[in-house]
Amino acid sequence: MRPPSGGLTLDAGALIALERGDERVRSLLARAAAAGLPLTVPAGVVAQAWRGGPRQARIARLLADPDVHVVVLDDPTARAVGSLVARSGHHDVVDVSVALCAAERGHAVLTSDPDDVAAVNPRLALIALN
C-alpha cells in the first residue's frame, strides 16, 4: 500500500486494525507520517473504536500524536453529516462523517468497509484493508 498524496482519513476498521498490530496499517501510517501527510480521525470513529485500557495503546499513541487531527462533531459538522445522510441514503452517520471529512480535505480513506464509504461518495480514493 502506498500512502495517498493528499492525506489520510481513518475509519474505525483502520483503528481496530492498528490496535491488532496489522503490519500493513502500521507501515502505511508510518510512511504517511514520514511524508508529512495529514492524518485525520473523525470523533465518531474514535467513539466506535475506543474502549480504553492497555490493549488500545497503539490507538492511544496515534490519537496523542500532535500531527493527527481528531475532527470534532460540532453543530455545523453534525448538520453537514445529517444533510449528507439524507442525500446519500446511507444511514450510518459515522461512515458518512468519514466520507465528509475525507472529501472536505482531499484525503483518501483507510477503511475496512470500502463499499460503505463508496456508497456515500464514490469519488473518494479508498485504501481497503480487506
GULUMLUM-533927 format. One line per field, with one value per atom (N, C-alpha, C, CB): atom name; x, y, z. Coordinates in steps of 0.001 Angstrom, whole numbers, plus 500000, padded with zeros to 6 digits. Last residue first. Glycine has a CB too. Layout:
BEGIN
atom = (CA;...)
x = (X;...)
y = (Y;...)
z = (Z;...)
***
This chain:
BEGIN
atom = (N;CA;C;CB;N;CA;C;CB;N;CA;C;CB;N;CA;C;CB;N;CA;C;CB;N;CA;C;CB;N;CA;C;CB;N;CA;C;CB;N;CA;C;CB;N;CA;C;CB;N;CA;C;CB;N;CA;C;CB;N;CA;C;CB;N;CA;C;CB;N;CA;C;CB;N;CA;C;CB;N;CA;C;CB;N;CA;C;CB;N;CA;C;CB;N;CA;C;CB;N;CA;C;CB;N;CA;C;CB;N;CA;C;CB;N;CA;C;CB;N;CA;C;CB;N;CA;C;CB;N;CA;C;CB;N;CA;C;CB;N;CA;C;CB;N;CA;C;CB;N;CA;C;CB;N;CA;C;CB;N;CA;C;CB;N;CA;C;CB;N;CA;C;CB;N;CA;C;CB;N;CA;C;CB;N;CA;C;CB;N;CA;C;CB;N;CA;C;CB;N;CA;C;CB;N;CA;C;CB;N;CA;C;CB;N;CA;C;CB;N;CA;C;CB;N;CA;C;CB;N;CA;C;CB;N;CA;C;CB;N;CA;C;CB;N;CA;C;CB;N;CA;C;CB;N;CA;C;CB;N;CA;C;CB;N;CA;C;CB;N;CA;C;CB;N;CA;C;CB;N;CA;C;CB;N;CA;C;CB;N;CA;C;CB;N;CA;C;CB;N;CA;C;CB;N;CA;C;CB;N;CA;C;CB;N;CA;C;CB;N;CA;C;CB;N;CA;C;CB;N;CA;C;CB;N;CA;C;CB;N;CA;C;CB;N;CA;C;CB;N;CA;C;CB;N;CA;C;CB;N;CA;C;CB;N;CA;C;CB;N;CA;C;CB;N;CA;C;CB;N;CA;C;CB;N;CA;C;CB;N;CA;C;CB;N;CA;C;CB;N;CA;C;CB;N;CA;C;CB;N;CA;C;CB;N;CA;C;CB;N;CA;C;CB;N;CA;C;CB;N;CA;C;CB;N;CA;C;CB;N;CA;C;CB;N;CA;C;CB;N;CA;C;CB;N;CA;C;CB;N;CA;C;CB;N;CA;C;CB;N;CA;C;CB;N;CA;C;CB;N;CA;C;CB;N;CA;C;CB;N;CA;C;CB;N;CA;C;CB;N;CA;C;CB;N;CA;C;CB;N;CA;C;CB;N;CA;C;CB;N;CA;C;CB;N;CA;C;CB;N;CA;C;CB;N;CA;C;CB;N;CA;C;CB;N;CA;C;CB;N;CA;C;CB;N;CA;C;CB;N;CA;C;CB;N;CA;C;CB;N;CA;C;CB;N;CA;C;CB;N;CA;C;CB;N;CA;C;CB;N;CA;C;CB;N;CA;C;CB;N;CA;C;CB;N;CA;C;CB;N;CA;C;CB;N;CA;C;CB;N;CA;C;CB;N;CA;C;CB;N;CA;C;CB;N;CA;C;CB;N;CA;C;CB;N;CA;C;CB)
x = (490736;490405;490490;489035;491307;492104;491811;491861;491552;490808;491742;490047;491516;492540;491866;493846;489973;489841;491046;488528;489008;490070;489996;491504;485641;486745;487765;486206;483439;484627;485827;484288;481239;482020;483285;481151;480138;480822;481715;481659;478538;478310;478903;478920;479552;478118;477764;477312;482174;481909;480428;482387;481755;482239;481958;483755;480853;480033;480454;480121;482996;481686;480787;480998;485125;485165;483811;486164;485695;484383;484332;483281;488064;487745;486409;487714;490126;488860;488802;487747;491324;491817;490654;493106;490654;490107;490739;488554;492420;491982;491465;493149;491389;492091;491581;491941;490351;491050;491873;491938;488801;490243;491035;490724;486185;486495;487999;485911;486422;486115;486491;484622;486910;487894;487663;487842;484521;485835;486880;486272;482608;482588;483952;481492;483343;483322;483361;482071;482994;484305;484381;484547;480275;481222;482633;481218;479259;479024;480000;477561;480027;480527;480383;479775;478468;479928;480557;480394;475819;476363;477877;475750;474392;475416;476117;476447;472644;472139;473169;471035;472492;473297;472994;474839;471354;470540;471282;470032;472527;473153;472272;474481;470926;471210;471706;472240;470867;469624;469873;468954;473605;472829;471552;472481;474084;474665;474003;476173;472747;472308;472833;472775;474310;472889;472338;472101;476771;476669;475208;477275;476004;476504;476422;477964;475352;474309;474735;473994;477856;476728;475614;476185;479249;479643;478506;480915;477923;477942;478309;478925;478293;476988;477046;476362;481022;480346;479026;481257;482827;481475;480706;480762;486280;485148;483826;485208;488789;487825;486580;487461;491947;490626;489609;490469;494891;493798;492508;493615;498202;496939;495813;496872;500393;500162;498894;501334;500597;500146;499902;501163;499290;500274;499784;500517;497234;498013;499043;498715;496328;495466;496187;494254;498504;498141;497341;497333;498397;499584;499262;500727;495869;496126;497333;496349;496329;495360;495609;493895;498197;498555;497612;498527;496768;497934;498302;499129;494612;494472;495625;493144;495082;495002;494881;493823;494863;496186;496153;497016;491910;492733;494012;491956;489250;490176;491001;489426;487728;487195;488101;487031;487059;487720;486986;487829;485563;486683;487234;487782;483491;483219;484318;483051;484821;483784;483469;482520;486449;487077;486051;487628;484429;485270;485955;486317;483517;482623;483370;481549;485669;485390;484471;484766;487737;486520;486213;485328;491044;490136;488895;490803;493714;492541;491717;491686;496907;496091;494928;496930;498860;497916;497112;496971;502228;500830;499899;500463;504947;504300;502858;505065;506181;505995;505328;505162;505959;507297;507225;508096;503203;503769;505142;503868;503083;502326;502895;500832;504677;505101;504366;504856;503113;504495;504978;505435;500761;500734;502132;500098;501760;501146;501130;499717;502631;503570;503018;503885;500226;501351;502339;502070;498791;498313;499458;497148;500367;500074;499646;498974;500337;501586;501345;502551;498160;498215;499417;496899;497671;499045;499193;499743;495220;495575;496991;494583;495148;495129;495586;493724;494930;496129;496247;496090;492350;493478;494800;493502;490954;490940;492083;489593;491407;491886;491946;490983;490146;491575;492146;491823;487523;488224;489728;487721;486861;487011;487753;485639;488940;487660;487926;486785;491003;490848;489432;491828;492318;491287;491032;489969;495212;494535;493533;495543;496661;496362;495517;495648;497392;496760;496499;495511;498542;499309;498697;499427;498557;497946;498748;496482;501079;500311;499718;501203;500541;501252;500427;501547;500845;500000;500882;499043)
y = (495019;493596;493150;493310;497672;496828;495346;497218;499942;498879;498000;498036;503141;502134;501073;502731;505260;504333;503400;503521;508426;507418;506563;508079;509223;509190;508114;508948;509032;509710;509677;511154;507988;507091;507733;506596;508374;509228;508356;510338;506334;507728;508663;508021;504052;504298;505737;503322;504103;504410;504673;503262;503228;504594;505010;504700;500592;501542;502977;501247;499459;499565;500577;498193;499462;500342;500501;499811;498990;498917;499799;499335;499543;498122;497905;497503;502202;501643;500128;502228;505268;503954;503263;504040;507475;506858;505488;506745;510428;509058;508517;508160;513892;512720;511442;512634;516431;515824;514612;516837;517437;517624;517080;516971;516788;518184;518456;518571;513989;514805;516267;514694;513197;512937;513838;511469;514044;514510;514354;513731;512542;514008;514574;514552;509907;510338;511857;509795;510030;509680;510186;508135;510564;511569;511291;511597;508185;509442;510509;509927;506415;506241;507532;505097;507580;507569;507353;506474;507248;508606;508623;509338;505184;505123;506480;503967;505338;505660;505597;504749;506781;505915;506305;506040;508587;507443;506442;506753;510931;509671;508455;509492;512970;512932;511572;513988;512321;512448;512318;513790;512377;511154;511189;511011;515051;514047;512685;513939;516203;516510;515480;517913;515152;514830;515097;515615;516409;514948;514543;514315;519072;518661;517141;519143;518958;519291;518884;520802;518324;517412;517689;517533;520650;519365;518356;518827;522615;522701;521373;523774;521443;521655;521775;522892;519019;520198;520394;521463;516676;516664;517806;515275;517174;517227;517162;518502;515114;516098;516048;515827;514879;514302;515392;513782;514721;515624;514828;516719;514182;513513;514393;512077;515439;515551;514850;514988;514797;516151;516352;517156;511763;512373;513766;511477;510577;511565;512283;510890;508713;509856;510952;509395;506888;507573;508835;506638;506036;506740;507508;505745;504796;505932;506728;505447;502707;503751;504988;503248;501284;501780;502895;500631;500638;501526;502089;500781;499095;500074;501076;500813;497571;496871;497834;495917;499208;498977;498266;498179;501335;500272;500041;499005;501942;502269;501079;502813;501758;501096;501332;499591;503150;503314;502577;504789;502958;502044;502061;502373;504854;503478;502518;503413;507182;506623;505170;507470;507567;507318;506662;508647;508097;506918;506560;507162;510537;509377;508069;509499;512233;511909;510701;513108;511197;511828;511346;511528;511683;510669;511417;509805;512317;512725;511515;513702;513392;512246;512761;511193;514843;514989;513711;516159;513837;513894;514030;512635;513596;514821;514956;516009;511260;512160;513474;511472;510033;510419;511389;509181;509525;510462;510944;509808;507614;508862;509915;508623;505592;506261;507586;505344;504926;505391;506129;504198;504075;505242;505803;504887;501809;502917;504187;502551;500215;500674;501873;499539;499743;500389;500975;499384;498414;499692;500434;499474;496107;496989;498369;496376;494908;495480;496404;494365;495201;494955;495679;495414;495322;495225;494927;494190;495836;494421;494212;493710;498594;498013;496559;498112;498750;499255;498620;500805;497708;497007;497452;497260;499722;498366;497549;497676;501864;501928;500541;502841;500858;501166;501243;502490;500700;499480;499684;498982;503387;502554;501259;502236;505207;504781;503861;504065;508058;506683;506412;506385;509840;509814;508355;510529;511368;510118;510319;509026;513170;512945;511697;514157;513326;514469;514338;514743;510944;512182;513344;512555;507964;508889;510183;509176;505420;506478;507403;507279;502175;503451;504487;503911;498812;500000;501239;500005)
z = (503547;503400;501984;503924;503516;504402;504222;505836;500844;501506;502321;500482;500399;500625;501474;501323;498023;499143;499185;499035;497067;496961;498216;496795;496215;497183;496825;498599;494617;494070;495019;493743;495897;495041;494450;493920;498928;497958;497076;498676;500018;500402;499354;501792;498927;498771;499134;499638;499804;498392;498147;497499;502413;502184;500745;502491;501927;502685;502418;504180;500534;499880;500590;499841;502386;501210;500520;500216;505306;504659;503411;505643;506381;506305;505603;507709;505106;505554;505460;504759;504651;505034;505732;505962;502095;503304;503486;503229;501073;500831;502159;500250;501142;501657;501011;503169;500849;499723;500121;499069;502849;502969;501781;504222;502276;502570;502563;503915;502041;500864;501098;500509;504704;503652;502443;503227;505956;506430;505334;507697;504530;504501;504896;505443;505212;503806;503701;503093;508003;507431;505995;507480;508176;508673;508157;510215;507126;506401;506879;506591;509136;507763;506970;507049;511177;511291;509921;512275;510408;510488;510619;511654;508261;509306;509372;509029;506106;507435;508559;507758;502978;503838;505279;503518;501327;501712;502584;500490;500538;500114;500378;500821;501630;500181;499718;499822;504399;503628;502124;503927;504971;505224;504378;506751;504446;503561;503762;503799;506613;505243;504255;504830;508709;508592;507205;509600;508147;508110;507951;509395;508565;507245;507095;507038;511289;510296;508888;510330;512366;512560;511552;513989;511665;511088;511215;511776;513202;511735;511067;511298;515919;515306;513779;515882;515811;516333;515573;516210;516176;515627;516285;515865;515314;516235;515476;517085;514294;513796;514677;512295;515375;515617;515289;517114;513623;513979;514159;512897;514299;513991;514505;514624;515278;513836;513382;513086;517944;517601;516103;518076;519052;518157;517750;516896;520346;521104;520239;522270;518538;518835;519618;519611;518631;517391;517696;516470;521315;520803;519525;520540;521315;522207;521729;523653;519547;519186;520038;519370;521078;519738;519296;518710;523419;523489;522119;524077;524076;522999;522992;523129;526248;524958;523791;524951;528479;527896;526547;528846;528118;528681;527910;528736;525707;526786;527218;527965;523551;524739;525944;524487;520421;521719;522827;522071;518056;518278;519702;517330;518106;517690;518122;516187;518911;519769;519403;519679;516664;517962;518890;518587;514845;514652;515962;513539;515762;515813;515628;514755;515115;516521;516660;517222;512367;512879;514302;511945;511991;512508;512992;513670;509687;510450;510854;509644;508798;509196;510025;509995;506207;507313;507533;507052;505590;505148;506347;504328;505894;506370;505927;505902;505361;504220;504626;503144;507801;507333;506161;506930;507795;508766;508314;510153;505745;505631;506576;505934;506850;505608;505414;504395;509092;509274;508023;509589;507867;508739;508959;510075;506493;505758;506602;505329;508658;507628;506868;506651;510028;510712;509705;511633;508010;508540;509215;509536;507662;506521;507003;505628;510212;509705;508512;509310;512800;511358;510754;510669;515531;515068;513595;515832;516489;516378;515841;515481;516207;517550;517526;518154;513416;514089;515473;514201;513153;512536;513172;511009;514471;515021;514441;514738;512744;514127;514754;514964;510455;510407;511818;509656;511327;510949;510887;509617;511612;512810;512497;513413;509235;509792;510980;508714;508603;509062;509530;510180;505923;506952;507305;506474;504729;505021;506143;505389;501930;503334;503488;503942;499279;499914;501390;499255;498367;498234;499005;496781;500414;499468;499415;499852;500565;501220;500161;502212;499150;499132;499864;497683;500000;500000;500000;501221)
***
